[in-house]
Amino acid sequence: MEMMMRAKLVKPANATNKEFFSVWLAESKAAIAALDAGVIKHIWKAAGKYEVIAVFEFENGDQIDAAVHQLPIWVEGFAHVIEDIEWIPLRPYRNWSKQLEDLAKG
């Protein structure tokens, strides 16, 4: 199933720019490797924000948890820089459109 992830990052007050961006650099390298492996289908950094948006392919929630806990941010003890992470299951709009035909019948 395709899942959209939105992660908002915040630089801790006690972290230096070098420390914060070094962790993010390690995270970006892991993300590019996952993109190349097909685990991540698309990934973007929101312009002007410390926010990452990605679309993943997962079979179940266990895979989501496993992927999250393998990320450098978690492994290196910086999970606290993620202020908010949101997972949104996606479904093809064509499927929804077909379902609407039945729903519109009342």
Backbone as XML, in Angstrom:
<?xml version="1.0"?>
<chain id="A" units="angstrom">
  <residue number="1" name="MET">
    <atom name="N" x="0.835" y="-1.170" z="0.000"/>
    <atom name="CA" x="0.000" y="0.000" z="0.000"/>
    <atom name="C" x="0.883" y="1.237" z="0.000"/>
  </residue>
  <residue number="2" name="GLU">
    <atom name="N" x="0.468" y="2.232" z="-0.744"/>
    <atom name="CA" x="1.200" y="3.487" z="-0.734"/>
    <atom name="C" x="0.815" y="4.301" z="0.491"/>
  </residue>
  <residue number="3" name="MET">
    <atom name="N" x="1.838" y="4.859" z="1.128"/>
    <atom name="CA" x="1.637" y="5.693" z="2.314"/>
    <atom name="C" x="2.376" y="7.001" z="2.107"/>
  </residue>
  <residue number="4" name="MET">
    <atom name="N" x="1.696" y="8.101" z="2.394"/>
    <atom name="CA" x="2.363" y="9.390" z="2.360"/>
    <atom name="C" x="2.816" y="9.729" z="3.769"/>
  </residue>
  <residue number="5" name="MET">
    <atom name="N" x="4.057" y="10.188" z="3.885"/>
    <atom name="CA" x="4.595" y="10.588" z="5.170"/>
    <atom name="C" x="4.933" y="12.066" z="5.112"/>
  </residue>
  <residue number="6" name="ARG">
    <atom name="N" x="4.531" y="12.777" z="6.147"/>
    <atom name="CA" x="4.944" y="14.170" z="6.328"/>
    <atom name="C" x="5.675" y="14.241" z="7.651"/>
  </residue>
  <residue number="7" name="ALA">
    <atom name="N" x="6.912" y="14.690" z="7.613"/>
    <atom name="CA" x="7.708" y="14.807" z="8.834"/>
    <atom name="C" x="8.192" y="16.242" z="8.969"/>
  </residue>
  <residue number="8" name="LYS">
    <atom name="N" x="7.844" y="16.854" z="10.086"/>
    <atom name="CA" x="8.300" y="18.208" z="10.383"/>
    <atom name="C" x="9.457" y="18.102" z="11.363"/>
  </residue>
  <residue number="9" name="LEU">
    <atom name="N" x="10.584" y="18.699" z="10.985"/>
    <atom name="CA" x="11.774" y="18.661" z="11.827"/>
    <atom name="C" x="11.967" y="20.012" z="12.494"/>
  </residue>
  <residue number="10" name="VAL">
    <atom name="N" x="12.530" y="19.970" z="13.677"/>
    <atom name="CA" x="12.839" y="21.198" z="14.401"/>
    <atom name="C" x="14.244" y="21.064" z="14.978"/>
  </residue>
  <residue number="11" name="LYS">
    <atom name="N" x="15.040" y="22.109" z="14.810"/>
    <atom name="CA" x="16.400" y="22.102" z="15.331"/>
    <atom name="C" x="16.350" y="22.384" z="16.822"/>
  </residue>
  <residue number="12" name="PRO">
    <atom name="N" x="16.828" y="21.447" z="17.653"/>
    <atom name="CA" x="16.835" y="21.688" z="19.098"/>
    <atom name="C" x="17.696" y="22.908" z="19.443"/>
  </residue>
  <residue number="13" name="ALA">
    <atom name="N" x="17.283" y="23.630" z="20.445"/>
    <atom name="CA" x="17.993" y="24.842" z="20.851"/>
    <atom name="C" x="19.449" y="24.562" z="21.229"/>
  </residue>
  <residue number="14" name="ASN">
    <atom name="N" x="19.707" y="23.383" z="21.766"/>
    <atom name="CA" x="21.080" y="23.065" z="22.209"/>
    <atom name="C" x="21.923" y="22.405" z="21.119"/>
  </residue>
  <residue number="15" name="ALA">
    <atom name="N" x="21.373" y="22.238" z="19.924"/>
    <atom name="CA" x="22.117" y="21.614" z="18.830"/>
    <atom name="C" x="22.777" y="22.691" z="17.963"/>
  </residue>
  <residue number="16" name="THR">
    <atom name="N" x="23.997" y="22.421" z="17.549"/>
    <atom name="CA" x="24.659" y="23.334" z="16.619"/>
    <atom name="C" x="24.126" y="23.080" z="15.211"/>
  </residue>
  <residue number="17" name="ASN">
    <atom name="N" x="24.331" y="24.047" z="14.331"/>
    <atom name="CA" x="23.938" y="23.837" z="12.936"/>
    <atom name="C" x="24.673" y="22.627" z="12.362"/>
  </residue>
  <residue number="18" name="LYS">
    <atom name="N" x="25.963" y="22.517" z="12.680"/>
    <atom name="CA" x="26.754" y="21.394" z="12.165"/>
    <atom name="C" x="26.156" y="20.062" z="12.608"/>
  </residue>
  <residue number="19" name="GLU">
    <atom name="N" x="25.798" y="19.956" z="13.871"/>
    <atom name="CA" x="25.221" y="18.712" z="14.401"/>
    <atom name="C" x="23.872" y="18.416" z="13.741"/>
  </residue>
  <residue number="20" name="PHE">
    <atom name="N" x="23.002" y="19.413" z="13.701"/>
    <atom name="CA" x="21.658" y="19.228" z="13.139"/>
    <atom name="C" x="21.718" y="18.841" z="11.663"/>
  </residue>
  <residue number="21" name="PHE">
    <atom name="N" x="22.492" y="19.601" z="10.895"/>
    <atom name="CA" x="22.534" y="19.325" z="9.459"/>
    <atom name="C" x="23.343" y="18.072" z="9.134"/>
  </residue>
  <residue number="22" name="SER">
    <atom name="N" x="24.277" y="17.689" z="9.986"/>
    <atom name="CA" x="25.001" y="16.423" z="9.783"/>
    <atom name="C" x="24.061" y="15.237" z="9.950"/>
  </residue>
  <residue number="23" name="VAL">
    <atom name="N" x="23.193" y="15.313" z="10.952"/>
    <atom name="CA" x="22.195" y="14.251" z="11.137"/>
    <atom name="C" x="21.243" y="14.215" z="9.940"/>
  </residue>
  <residue number="24" name="TRP">
    <atom name="N" x="20.829" y="15.385" z="9.494"/>
    <atom name="CA" x="19.910" y="15.439" z="8.351"/>
    <atom name="C" x="20.605" y="14.924" z="7.092"/>
  </residue>
  <residue number="25" name="LEU">
    <atom name="N" x="21.897" y="15.204" z="6.934"/>
    <atom name="CA" x="22.649" y="14.694" z="5.788"/>
    <atom name="C" x="22.666" y="13.166" z="5.791"/>
  </residue>
  <residue number="26" name="ALA">
    <atom name="N" x="22.927" y="12.562" z="6.946"/>
    <atom name="CA" x="22.911" y="11.092" z="7.048"/>
    <atom name="C" x="21.525" y="10.567" z="6.702"/>
  </residue>
  <residue number="27" name="GLU">
    <atom name="N" x="20.503" y="11.259" z="7.175"/>
    <atom name="CA" x="19.121" y="10.876" z="6.876"/>
    <atom name="C" x="18.854" y="10.971" z="5.371"/>
  </residue>
  <residue number="28" name="SER">
    <atom name="N" x="19.355" y="12.025" z="4.738"/>
    <atom name="CA" x="19.114" y="12.205" z="3.304"/>
    <atom name="C" x="19.784" y="11.100" z="2.490"/>
  </residue>
  <residue number="29" name="LYS">
    <atom name="N" x="20.974" y="10.674" z="2.915"/>
    <atom name="CA" x="21.652" y="9.590" z="2.205"/>
    <atom name="C" x="20.874" y="8.282" z="2.330"/>
  </residue>
  <residue number="30" name="ALA">
    <atom name="N" x="20.312" y="8.020" z="3.513"/>
    <atom name="CA" x="19.481" y="6.830" z="3.704"/>
    <atom name="C" x="18.206" y="6.929" z="2.858"/>
  </residue>
  <residue number="31" name="ALA">
    <atom name="N" x="17.643" y="8.127" z="2.777"/>
    <atom name="CA" x="16.422" y="8.326" z="1.989"/>
    <atom name="C" x="16.692" y="8.100" z="0.503"/>
  </residue>
  <residue number="32" name="ILE">
    <atom name="N" x="17.822" y="8.600" z="0.013"/>
    <atom name="CA" x="18.164" y="8.400" z="-1.404"/>
    <atom name="C" x="18.404" y="6.918" z="-1.685"/>
  </residue>
  <residue number="33" name="ALA">
    <atom name="N" x="19.045" y="6.213" z="-0.757"/>
    <atom name="CA" x="19.246" y="4.766" z="-0.931"/>
    <atom name="C" x="17.906" y="4.038" z="-0.967"/>
  </residue>
  <residue number="34" name="ALA">
    <atom name="N" x="16.966" y="4.437" z="-0.107"/>
    <atom name="CA" x="15.626" y="3.823" z="-0.106"/>
    <atom name="C" x="14.875" y="4.178" z="-1.386"/>
  </residue>
  <residue number="35" name="LEU">
    <atom name="N" x="15.079" y="5.373" z="-1.897"/>
    <atom name="CA" x="14.476" y="5.775" z="-3.167"/>
    <atom name="C" x="15.023" y="4.912" z="-4.296"/>
  </residue>
  <residue number="36" name="ASP">
    <atom name="N" x="16.335" y="4.735" z="-4.309"/>
    <atom name="CA" x="16.961" y="3.899" z="-5.340"/>
    <atom name="C" x="16.525" y="2.434" z="-5.232"/>
  </residue>
  <residue number="37" name="ALA">
    <atom name="N" x="16.228" y="1.971" z="-4.006"/>
    <atom name="CA" x="15.797" y="0.584" z="-3.793"/>
    <atom name="C" x="14.304" y="0.391" z="-4.051"/>
  </residue>
  <residue number="38" name="GLY">
    <atom name="N" x="13.579" y="1.487" z="-4.243"/>
    <atom name="CA" x="12.147" y="1.380" z="-4.526"/>
    <atom name="C" x="11.255" y="1.383" z="-3.300"/>
  </residue>
  <residue number="39" name="VAL">
    <atom name="N" x="11.825" y="1.491" z="-2.104"/>
    <atom name="CA" x="11.009" y="1.550" z="-0.882"/>
    <atom name="C" x="10.300" y="2.898" z="-0.815"/>
  </residue>
  <residue number="40" name="ILE">
    <atom name="N" x="11.032" y="3.951" z="-1.155"/>
    <atom name="CA" x="10.423" y="5.276" z="-1.270"/>
    <atom name="C" x="10.137" y="5.505" z="-2.740"/>
  </residue>
  <residue number="41" name="LYS">
    <atom name="N" x="8.895" y="5.854" z="-3.052"/>
    <atom name="CA" x="8.522" y="6.092" z="-4.445"/>
    <atom name="C" x="8.819" y="7.526" z="-4.872"/>
  </residue>
  <residue number="42" name="HIS">
    <atom name="N" x="8.608" y="8.464" z="-3.954"/>
    <atom name="CA" x="8.853" y="9.887" z="-4.213"/>
    <atom name="C" x="9.250" y="10.536" z="-2.895"/>
  </residue>
  <residue number="43" name="ILE">
    <atom name="N" x="10.073" y="11.567" z="-2.962"/>
    <atom name="CA" x="10.419" y="12.300" z="-1.744"/>
    <atom name="C" x="10.718" y="13.753" z="-2.107"/>
  </residue>
  <residue number="44" name="TRP">
    <atom name="N" x="10.254" y="14.641" z="-1.247"/>
    <atom name="CA" x="10.464" y="16.064" z="-1.445"/>
    <atom name="C" x="10.823" y="16.709" z="-0.117"/>
  </residue>
  <residue number="45" name="LYS">
    <atom name="N" x="11.529" y="17.818" z="-0.200"/>
    <atom name="CA" x="11.721" y="18.698" z="0.943"/>
    <atom name="C" x="10.862" y="19.911" z="0.653"/>
  </residue>
  <residue number="46" name="ALA">
    <atom name="N" x="9.979" y="20.275" z="1.562"/>
    <atom name="CA" x="9.128" y="21.439" z="1.369"/>
    <atom name="C" x="9.999" y="22.691" z="1.373"/>
  </residue>
  <residue number="47" name="ALA">
    <atom name="N" x="9.878" y="23.503" z="0.349"/>
    <atom name="CA" x="10.680" y="24.718" z="0.235"/>
    <atom name="C" x="10.347" y="25.686" z="1.370"/>
  </residue>
  <residue number="48" name="GLY">
    <atom name="N" x="11.378" y="26.224" z="1.971"/>
    <atom name="CA" x="11.200" y="27.216" z="3.022"/>
    <atom name="C" x="10.801" y="26.656" z="4.371"/>
  </residue>
  <residue number="49" name="LYS">
    <atom name="N" x="10.766" y="25.334" z="4.505"/>
    <atom name="CA" x="10.381" y="24.689" z="5.758"/>
    <atom name="C" x="11.335" y="23.535" z="6.040"/>
  </residue>
  <residue number="50" name="TYR">
    <atom name="N" x="11.420" y="23.153" z="7.291"/>
    <atom name="CA" x="12.126" y="21.929" z="7.658"/>
    <atom name="C" x="11.077" y="20.817" z="7.679"/>
  </residue>
  <residue number="51" name="GLU">
    <atom name="N" x="10.661" y="20.434" z="6.501"/>
    <atom name="CA" x="9.609" y="19.425" z="6.357"/>
    <atom name="C" x="9.931" y="18.541" z="5.163"/>
  </residue>
  <residue number="52" name="VAL">
    <atom name="N" x="9.735" y="17.241" z="5.351"/>
    <atom name="CA" x="9.962" y="16.256" z="4.303"/>
    <atom name="C" x="8.638" y="15.544" z="4.032"/>
  </residue>
  <residue number="53" name="ILE">
    <atom name="N" x="8.357" y="15.359" z="2.750"/>
    <atom name="CA" x="7.143" y="14.655" z="2.323"/>
    <atom name="C" x="7.592" y="13.524" z="1.410"/>
  </residue>
  <residue number="54" name="ALA">
    <atom name="N" x="7.112" y="12.323" z="1.695"/>
    <atom name="CA" x="7.525" y="11.167" z="0.897"/>
    <atom name="C" x="6.348" y="10.223" z="0.706"/>
  </residue>
  <residue number="55" name="VAL">
    <atom name="N" x="6.419" y="9.452" z="-0.365"/>
    <atom name="CA" x="5.451" y="8.388" z="-0.617"/>
    <atom name="C" x="6.228" y="7.074" z="-0.611"/>
  </residue>
  <residue number="56" name="PHE">
    <atom name="N" x="5.789" y="6.179" z="0.266"/>
    <atom name="CA" x="6.419" y="4.877" z="0.445"/>
    <atom name="C" x="5.498" y="3.776" z="-0.059"/>
  </residue>
  <residue number="57" name="GLU">
    <atom name="N" x="6.073" y="2.617" z="-0.284"/>
    <atom name="CA" x="5.310" y="1.405" z="-0.598"/>
    <atom name="C" x="5.526" y="0.427" z="0.548"/>
  </residue>
  <residue number="58" name="PHE">
    <atom name="N" x="4.457" y="0.126" z="1.286"/>
    <atom name="CA" x="4.519" y="-0.811" z="2.405"/>
    <atom name="C" x="3.421" y="-1.854" z="2.271"/>
  </residue>
  <residue number="59" name="GLU">
    <atom name="N" x="3.694" y="-3.042" z="2.809"/>
    <atom name="CA" x="2.672" y="-4.089" z="2.832"/>
    <atom name="C" x="1.823" y="-4.003" z="4.089"/>
  </residue>
  <residue number="60" name="ASN">
    <atom name="N" x="2.408" y="-3.493" z="5.188"/>
    <atom name="CA" x="1.670" y="-3.456" z="6.455"/>
    <atom name="C" x="2.325" y="-2.472" z="7.420"/>
  </residue>
  <residue number="61" name="GLY">
    <atom name="N" x="1.671" y="-2.283" z="8.555"/>
    <atom name="CA" x="2.168" y="-1.364" z="9.565"/>
    <atom name="C" x="3.493" y="-1.784" z="10.170"/>
  </residue>
  <residue number="62" name="ASP">
    <atom name="N" x="3.751" y="-3.084" z="10.214"/>
    <atom name="CA" x="5.032" y="-3.560" z="10.737"/>
    <atom name="C" x="6.196" y="-3.007" z="9.921"/>
  </residue>
  <residue number="63" name="GLN">
    <atom name="N" x="6.021" y="-2.951" z="8.603"/>
    <atom name="CA" x="7.071" y="-2.421" z="7.736"/>
    <atom name="C" x="7.294" y="-0.932" z="7.975"/>
  </residue>
  <residue number="64" name="ILE">
    <atom name="N" x="6.220" y="-0.211" z="8.286"/>
    <atom name="CA" x="6.357" y="1.218" z="8.596"/>
    <atom name="C" x="7.217" y="1.389" z="9.842"/>
  </residue>
  <residue number="65" name="ASP">
    <atom name="N" x="6.874" y="0.666" z="10.909"/>
    <atom name="CA" x="7.649" y="0.774" z="12.152"/>
    <atom name="C" x="9.103" y="0.365" z="11.939"/>
  </residue>
  <residue number="66" name="ALA">
    <atom name="N" x="9.328" y="-0.706" z="11.196"/>
    <atom name="CA" x="10.696" y="-1.161" z="10.945"/>
    <atom name="C" x="11.482" y="-0.100" z="10.183"/>
  </residue>
  <residue number="67" name="ALA">
    <atom name="N" x="10.875" y="0.499" z="9.174"/>
    <atom name="CA" x="11.554" y="1.522" z="8.375"/>
    <atom name="C" x="11.890" y="2.749" z="9.216"/>
  </residue>
  <residue number="68" name="VAL">
    <atom name="N" x="10.932" y="3.193" z="10.023"/>
    <atom name="CA" x="11.144" y="4.380" z="10.853"/>
    <atom name="C" x="12.298" y="4.169" z="11.823"/>
  </residue>
  <residue number="69" name="HIS">
    <atom name="N" x="12.344" y="3.003" z="12.449"/>
    <atom name="CA" x="13.365" y="2.762" z="13.470"/>
    <atom name="C" x="14.740" y="2.419" z="12.899"/>
  </residue>
  <residue number="70" name="GLN">
    <atom name="N" x="14.833" y="2.281" z="11.582"/>
    <atom name="CA" x="16.129" y="2.087" z="10.932"/>
    <atom name="C" x="16.714" y="3.409" z="10.428"/>
  </residue>
  <residue number="71" name="LEU">
    <atom name="N" x="15.928" y="4.469" z="10.474"/>
    <atom name="CA" x="16.407" y="5.757" z="9.979"/>
    <atom name="C" x="17.529" y="6.296" z="10.861"/>
  </residue>
  <residue number="72" name="PRO">
    <atom name="N" x="18.527" y="6.930" z="10.255"/>
    <atom name="CA" x="19.629" y="7.488" z="11.046"/>
    <atom name="C" x="19.164" y="8.400" z="12.180"/>
  </residue>
  <residue number="73" name="ILE">
    <atom name="N" x="18.118" y="9.147" z="11.972"/>
    <atom name="CA" x="17.624" y="10.039" z="13.035"/>
    <atom name="C" x="17.282" y="9.237" z="14.286"/>
  </residue>
  <residue number="74" name="TRP">
    <atom name="N" x="16.671" y="8.058" z="14.132"/>
    <atom name="CA" x="16.351" y="7.224" z="15.296"/>
    <atom name="C" x="17.595" y="6.509" z="15.813"/>
  </residue>
  <residue number="75" name="VAL">
    <atom name="N" x="18.343" y="5.918" z="14.903"/>
    <atom name="CA" x="19.512" y="5.133" z="15.287"/>
    <atom name="C" x="20.524" y="5.986" z="16.055"/>
  </residue>
  <residue number="76" name="GLU">
    <atom name="N" x="20.703" y="7.229" z="15.637"/>
    <atom name="CA" x="21.690" y="8.108" z="16.270"/>
    <atom name="C" x="21.116" y="8.888" z="17.454"/>
  </residue>
  <residue number="77" name="GLY">
    <atom name="N" x="19.883" y="8.588" z="17.847"/>
    <atom name="CA" x="19.299" y="9.214" z="19.031"/>
    <atom name="C" x="18.774" y="10.624" z="18.832"/>
  </residue>
  <residue number="78" name="PHE">
    <atom name="N" x="18.395" y="10.957" z="17.611"/>
    <atom name="CA" x="17.896" y="12.302" z="17.328"/>
    <atom name="C" x="16.415" y="12.315" z="16.958"/>
  </residue>
  <residue number="79" name="ALA">
    <atom name="N" x="15.662" y="11.320" z="17.387"/>
    <atom name="CA" x="14.229" y="11.271" z="17.058"/>
    <atom name="C" x="13.503" y="12.515" z="17.542"/>
  </residue>
  <residue number="80" name="HIS">
    <atom name="N" x="14.048" y="13.164" z="18.570"/>
    <atom name="CA" x="13.408" y="14.362" z="19.113"/>
    <atom name="C" x="13.418" y="15.540" z="18.140"/>
  </residue>
  <residue number="81" name="VAL">
    <atom name="N" x="14.205" y="15.488" z="17.056"/>
    <atom name="CA" x="14.170" y="16.583" z="16.087"/>
    <atom name="C" x="12.940" y="16.501" z="15.191"/>
  </residue>
  <residue number="82" name="ILE">
    <atom name="N" x="12.269" y="15.365" z="15.215"/>
    <atom name="CA" x="11.025" y="15.260" z="14.457"/>
    <atom name="C" x="9.898" y="15.721" z="15.360"/>
  </residue>
  <residue number="83" name="GLU">
    <atom name="N" x="9.385" y="16.891" z="15.033"/>
    <atom name="CA" x="8.313" y="17.493" z="15.821"/>
    <atom name="C" x="6.997" y="16.756" z="15.598"/>
  </residue>
  <residue number="84" name="ASP">
    <atom name="N" x="6.788" y="16.341" z="14.365"/>
    <atom name="CA" x="5.533" y="15.676" z="14.023"/>
    <atom name="C" x="5.774" y="14.783" z="12.813"/>
  </residue>
  <residue number="85" name="ILE">
    <atom name="N" x="5.232" y="13.585" z="12.870"/>
    <atom name="CA" x="5.279" y="12.685" z="11.718"/>
    <atom name="C" x="3.866" y="12.177" z="11.492"/>
  </residue>
  <residue number="86" name="GLU">
    <atom name="N" x="3.434" y="12.255" z="10.267"/>
    <atom name="CA" x="2.064" y="11.869" z="9.925"/>
    <atom name="C" x="2.117" y="10.862" z="8.782"/>
  </residue>
  <residue number="87" name="TRP">
    <atom name="N" x="1.356" y="9.789" z="8.916"/>
    <atom name="CA" x="1.246" y="8.758" z="7.881"/>
    <atom name="C" x="-0.168" y="8.786" z="7.328"/>
  </residue>
  <residue number="88" name="ILE">
    <atom name="N" x="-0.289" y="8.853" z="6.024"/>
    <atom name="CA" x="-1.597" y="8.903" z="5.372"/>
    <atom name="C" x="-1.654" y="7.785" z="4.335"/>
  </residue>
  <residue number="89" name="PRO">
    <atom name="N" x="-2.556" y="6.795" z="4.550"/>
    <atom name="CA" x="-2.699" y="5.752" z="3.532"/>
    <atom name="C" x="-3.342" y="6.344" z="2.280"/>
  </residue>
  <residue number="90" name="LEU">
    <atom name="N" x="-2.807" y="5.967" z="1.133"/>
    <atom name="CA" x="-3.298" y="6.495" z="-0.139"/>
    <atom name="C" x="-3.993" y="5.400" z="-0.934"/>
  </residue>
  <residue number="91" name="ARG">
    <atom name="N" x="-5.018" y="5.796" z="-1.631"/>
    <atom name="CA" x="-5.662" y="4.851" z="-2.539"/>
    <atom name="C" x="-5.855" y="5.530" z="-3.874"/>
  </residue>
  <residue number="92" name="PRO">
    <atom name="N" x="-5.827" y="4.768" z="-4.943"/>
    <atom name="CA" x="-5.978" y="5.368" z="-6.269"/>
    <atom name="C" x="-7.322" y="6.091" z="-6.401"/>
  </residue>
  <residue number="93" name="TYR">
    <atom name="N" x="-7.271" y="7.272" z="-6.971"/>
    <atom name="CA" x="-8.495" y="8.050" z="-7.114"/>
    <atom name="C" x="-9.480" y="7.368" z="-8.054"/>
  </residue>
  <residue number="94" name="ARG">
    <atom name="N" x="-8.997" y="6.614" z="-9.025"/>
    <atom name="CA" x="-9.906" y="5.874" z="-9.927"/>
    <atom name="C" x="-10.771" y="4.888" z="-9.125"/>
  </residue>
  <residue number="95" name="ASN">
    <atom name="N" x="-10.163" y="4.241" z="-8.125"/>
    <atom name="CA" x="-10.937" y="3.311" z="-7.290"/>
    <atom name="C" x="-12.025" y="4.061" z="-6.527"/>
  </residue>
  <residue number="96" name="TRP">
    <atom name="N" x="-11.679" y="5.226" z="-6.005"/>
    <atom name="CA" x="-12.661" y="6.041" z="-5.288"/>
    <atom name="C" x="-13.773" y="6.476" z="-6.226"/>
  </residue>
  <residue number="97" name="SER">
    <atom name="N" x="-13.421" y="6.853" z="-7.425"/>
    <atom name="CA" x="-14.423" y="7.278" z="-8.399"/>
    <atom name="C" x="-15.416" y="6.156" z="-8.695"/>
  </residue>
  <residue number="98" name="LYS">
    <atom name="N" x="-14.898" y="4.935" z="-8.806"/>
    <atom name="CA" x="-15.797" y="3.787" z="-9.035"/>
    <atom name="C" x="-16.708" y="3.567" z="-7.835"/>
  </residue>
  <residue number="99" name="GLN">
    <atom name="N" x="-16.169" y="3.715" z="-6.631"/>
    <atom name="CA" x="-16.985" y="3.559" z="-5.423"/>
    <atom name="C" x="-18.050" y="4.646" z="-5.356"/>
  </residue>
  <residue number="100" name="LEU">
    <atom name="N" x="-17.726" y="5.821" z="-5.831"/>
    <atom name="CA" x="-18.700" y="6.931" z="-5.817"/>
    <atom name="C" x="-19.933" y="6.612" z="-6.650"/>
  </residue>
  <residue number="101" name="GLU">
    <atom name="N" x="-19.758" y="5.807" z="-7.697"/>
    <atom name="CA" x="-20.919" y="5.438" z="-8.508"/>
    <atom name="C" x="-21.963" y="4.732" z="-7.660"/>
  </residue>
  <residue number="102" name="ASP">
    <atom name="N" x="-21.526" y="3.812" z="-6.784"/>
    <atom name="CA" x="-22.453" y="3.119" z="-5.885"/>
    <atom name="C" x="-22.974" y="4.049" z="-4.788"/>
  </residue>
  <residue number="103" name="LEU">
    <atom name="N" x="-22.100" y="4.857" z="-4.230"/>
    <atom name="CA" x="-22.508" y="5.762" z="-3.165"/>
    <atom name="C" x="-23.515" y="6.796" z="-3.646"/>
  </residue>
  <residue number="104" name="ALA">
    <atom name="N" x="-23.346" y="7.239" z="-4.885"/>
    <atom name="CA" x="-24.251" y="8.268" z="-5.427"/>
    <atom name="C" x="-25.649" y="7.727" z="-5.705"/>
  </residue>
  <residue number="105" name="LYS">
    <atom name="N" x="-25.803" y="6.403" z="-5.750"/>
    <atom name="CA" x="-27.110" y="5.793" z="-5.975"/>
    <atom name="C" x="-27.991" y="5.886" z="-4.742"/>
  </residue>
  <residue number="106" name="GLY">
    <atom name="N" x="-27.338" y="6.136" z="-3.612"/>
    <atom name="CA" x="-28.100" y="6.286" z="-2.374"/>
    <atom name="C" x="-28.241" y="5.005" z="-1.717"/>
  </residue>
</chain>
